[in-house]
Amino acid sequence: MNADDFVNILDEDDNIDFENINIQTRNQVIQKNSTVEHTKEENEIIRSYASEYIDTLKQTYTAKESLFDNLEELIEESENPELLLKVLDSL
């Protein structure tokens, strides 16, 4: 793995569309629960869980993006980026 490979991996994950994930998740929750009658309170709980799940996805993606940004900066500033990449690759 070299620095270009690492940057290419970062670029592959940049196309996550959270708005689309919101819609898909909401639709899946509605579809899974459409055959069962729920009270208004139960529907609110289901929506709340779906919303929390989406928020967790966003937080995970943001943390991953931040980690990769920091690693990329570390590689760029390193005096021996090939050695650093070997160490990172072994993790």
C-alpha positions as CSV (number, residue, x, y, z in Angstrom):
1,M,0.0,0.0,0.0
2,N,1.4,3.4,-0.9
3,A,0.1,6.9,-0.3
4,D,-1.9,7.0,-3.5
5,D,-3.7,3.8,-2.6
6,F,-4.5,5.2,0.8
7,V,-6.0,8.4,-0.8
8,N,-8.0,6.4,-3.3
9,I,-9.5,4.4,-0.4
10,L,-10.5,7.7,1.2
11,D,-12.1,9.0,-2.0
12,E,-14.2,5.8,-2.4
13,D,-16.2,6.6,0.8
14,D,-16.9,10.3,0.0
15,N,-20.1,9.6,-1.8
16,I,-22.4,8.6,1.1
17,D,-25.7,10.3,0.7
18,F,-27.2,10.6,4.2
19,E,-30.5,12.1,2.9
20,N,-31.0,9.0,0.8
21,I,-30.1,6.8,3.8
22,N,-32.7,8.7,5.8
23,I,-35.4,8.0,3.2
24,Q,-34.4,4.4,2.7
25,T,-34.3,3.7,6.4
26,R,-37.7,5.4,7.0
27,N,-39.2,3.4,4.1
28,Q,-37.8,0.1,5.5
29,V,-39.2,0.8,8.9
30,I,-42.6,1.7,7.5
31,Q,-42.5,-1.4,5.2
32,K,-41.5,-3.8,8.0
33,N,-44.2,-2.5,10.3
34,S,-47.0,-1.9,7.8
35,T,-48.5,-5.4,8.3
36,V,-48.8,-4.8,12.1
37,E,-51.2,-2.3,13.7
38,H,-49.3,0.1,15.9
39,T,-50.5,2.8,18.2
40,K,-49.4,6.3,17.7
41,E,-47.0,6.0,20.6
42,E,-45.5,2.8,19.1
43,N,-45.0,4.6,15.8
44,E,-43.3,7.5,17.5
45,I,-40.9,5.0,19.2
46,I,-40.2,3.3,15.9
47,R,-39.4,6.7,14.3
48,S,-37.2,7.6,17.2
49,Y,-35.2,4.4,16.9
50,A,-34.8,4.9,13.2
51,S,-33.7,8.5,13.7
52,E,-31.2,7.4,16.4
53,Y,-29.8,4.8,14.0
54,I,-29.3,7.4,11.3
55,D,-27.6,9.7,13.7
56,T,-25.3,6.9,14.8
57,L,-24.4,6.3,11.1
58,K,-23.6,10.0,10.6
59,Q,-21.5,10.1,13.7
60,T,-19.6,6.9,12.7
61,Y,-19.0,8.3,9.2
62,T,-17.8,11.7,10.6
63,A,-15.4,10.0,13.0
64,K,-14.1,7.8,10.2
65,E,-13.7,10.7,7.9
66,S,-11.8,12.7,10.7
67,L,-9.5,9.7,11.4
68,F,-8.7,9.4,7.7
69,D,-8.0,13.1,7.4
70,N,-5.7,13.0,10.4
71,L,-3.9,9.9,9.0
72,E,-3.6,11.5,5.6
73,E,-2.1,14.6,7.2
74,L,0.3,12.5,9.2
75,I,1.5,10.6,6.1
76,E,2.0,13.8,4.2
77,E,4.1,15.3,7.0
78,S,6.0,12.1,7.8
79,E,9.7,12.0,6.9
80,N,9.3,8.3,6.0
81,P,5.8,7.9,4.7
82,E,6.5,4.4,3.3
83,L,7.4,3.1,6.7
84,L,4.4,4.7,8.3
85,L,2.1,3.1,5.6
86,K,3.7,-0.3,6.4
87,V,3.0,0.2,10.1
88,L,-0.6,1.3,9.4
89,D,-1.1,-1.6,7.0
90,S,0.0,-4.1,9.7
91,L,-2.7,-2.9,12.1
